[in-house]
Amino acid sequence: MSVFTIARLELLIARRNMWVATAIILMGLFTVVLTLAGGAPTGTLGIDPLTVALTSITTLSVYLIPLIGLLLSFDAIAGEAERGTLALNLTYPMSRGEILIGKFLAHLGVLGVAIAVGLGLAVVLTIWQHGMTDLSFLPLLKLFGTSIALGAAFLGIGYLVSSLVRQTGVASGIVIIIWLVCVVLYDLGLLGALVADDGGAFTKDVFPWLLVANPADAFRLINTPEVSVSELASGIGAAGGVSGAAGQSASLLLWPVVALFLAWAAFRRIEP
């Protein structure tokens, strides 16, 4: 067997379990709603309508892409162990790293198709509403690339959890907690610390780096438009200026590598 054989099998499993259809429907549905709802104020604000649509989709992606990534990956190892198929797979002449990479490629492909469908619908709807005049497609490409990186990070985290526990029920509960912490509670904790610090050293020197350390926040920082009337967006932009684009990109690129490495290390310890 090869890495691509594992990937093909995982794609068949994802299609059978309706994960492919679910991911595409979720991204497509919410993208259509946000694009149509966000297109109204563009004329009065004088902002590129595609930029407005992508800003709304960025907010959606911060919540939805990590969730889809975790749900795709939480039973990749634990599910096979529970069903008794893991021992069989480990008898094939493949390393555990190759098995993990095969699963990763398949799940990343599912995420990539869902993201591409969602962004494609946003472009079609924006052109239908406003035409092709003055549309900038560079933010679209940046959003697609960073969305893939964000999904890859949470796929790796899901594999790590799946390699550390042997029951899918436990794994599903853990990944939901991780999702809540990363996309909701983490920012609330930082906000509380900012209020308590009241403009001190934490706000100036520590907060920007803690913000960029979270892949979800690094994704948000990279895709925050330069033109914004929101005070919150201005605060995020100021924090992003401290860490810089290099720090934000490094966070998004390193998280998948580190998470996959840790998942591989945990997978190696599992006895057939």
Long-range contacts (C-beta under 8 A, 24 or more apart in sequence): 1-92, 1-93, 1-94, 2-94, 2-98, 2-102, 3-94, 3-98, 3-101, 3-102, 3-105, 4-102, 4-105, 5-102, 6-94, 6-98, 6-99, 6-101, 6-102, 6-103, 6-106, 7-102, 7-103, 7-105, 7-106, 7-109, 8-106, 9-102, 9-106, 10-76, 10-102, 10-103, 10-106, 10-107, 11-106, 11-109, 11-110, 14-72, 14-106, 14-107, 14-110, 19-71, 19-72, 19-110, 20-110, 20-113, 20-114, 23-68, 23-72, 23-110, 23-111, 23-113, 23-114, 24-113, 24-114, 24-117, 26-64, 26-68, 26-114, 27-64, 27-68, 27-114, 27-115, 27-117, 27-118, 28-114, 28-117, 28-118, 28-121, 30-60, 30-64, 30-118, 31-57, 31-60, 31-118, 31-119, 31-121, 31-122, 32-121, 32-125, 34-59, 34-60, 34-122, 35-121, 35-122, 35-125, 35-126, 36-125, 36-129, 39-125, 39-126, 39-129, 39-130, 42-130, 45-229, 47-225, 47-227, 48-134, 48-135, 48-136, 49-126, 49-129, 49-130, 49-135, 50-122, 50-123, 50-126, 50-135, 50-136, 50-137, 50-139, 50-140, 51-136, 51-139, 51-225, 51-227, 53-122, 53-125, 53-126, 54-122, 54-139, 54-140, 54-143, 54-223, 54-225, 55-223, 55-224, 55-225, 57-118, 57-119, 57-122, 57-143, 58-143, 58-219, 58-220, 58-223, 58-224, 59-220, 61-115, 61-143, 61-147, 61-150, 61-219, 62-150, 62-183, 62-216, 62-219, 62-220, 63-183, 65-111, 65-115, 65-147, 65-150, 65-151, 65-154, 66-150, 66-151, 66-153, 66-154, 66-179, 66-182, 66-183, 66-215, 66-216, 67-179, 67-183, 68-111, 68-114, 68-151, 69-107, 69-111, 69-150, 69-151, 69-152, 69-153, 69-154, 69-155, 69-157, 69-158, 70-154, 70-155, 70-157, 70-158, 70-175, 70-176, 70-178, 70-179, 71-158, 71-175, 72-107, 72-110, 72-111, 72-155, 72-158, 73-103, 73-107, 73-154, 73-155, 73-156, 73-157, 73-158, 73-159, 73-162, 73-175, 74-158, 74-161, 74-162, 74-168, 74-171, 74-172, 74-174, 74-175, 75-162, 75-168, 75-171, 75-172, 76-103, 76-107, 76-158, 76-159, 76-162, 77-159, 77-162, 77-163, 77-267, 77-270, 78-161, 78-162, 78-163, 78-165, 78-166, 78-167, 78-168, 78-170, 78-171, 79-162, 79-168, 81-166, 81-270, 82-166, 82-167, 82-168, 86-270, 86-272, 87-272, 90-272, 91-272, 96-264, 96-267, 96-268, 97-264, 99-267, 100-159, 100-260, 100-263, 100-264, 100-267, 103-159, 104-152, 104-155, 104-156, 104-159, 104-260, 107-155, 108-148, 108-151, 108-152, 108-155, 111-147, 111-148, 111-151, 111-152, 111-155, 112-148, 112-151, 115-144, 115-147, 115-148, 115-151, 116-144, 119-143, 119-144, 139-223, 139-225, 142-222, 142-223, 143-223, 146-219, 146-222, 146-223, 146-252, 147-219, 149-215, 149-219, 149-252, 149-253, 149-255, 149-256, 150-215, 150-216, 150-219, 150-252, 152-255, 152-256, 153-215, 153-252, 153-255, 153-256, 153-259, 154-179, 154-182, 154-215, 154-259, 155-256, 155-259, 156-255, 156-256, 156-257, 156-258, 156-259, 156-260, 156-262, 156-263, 157-259, 159-259, 159-260, 159-263, 159-267, 160-259, 160-262, 160-263, 160-266, 162-263, 163-263, 163-266, 163-267, 163-269, 163-270, 164-266, 182-214, 182-215, 182-216, 183-216, 186-214, 186-216, 186-217, 187-214, 187-217, 204-242, 207-239, 208-239, 208-240, 208-242, 208-243, 209-242, 209-243, 209-247, 211-236, 211-239, 211-240, 211-243, 212-239, 212-240, 212-243, 212-247, 212-248, 212-251, 213-251, 214-251, 215-251, 215-252, 215-255, 218-247, 218-248, 218-249, 218-251, 218-252, 219-252, 221-248, 222-248, 222-249, 222-252
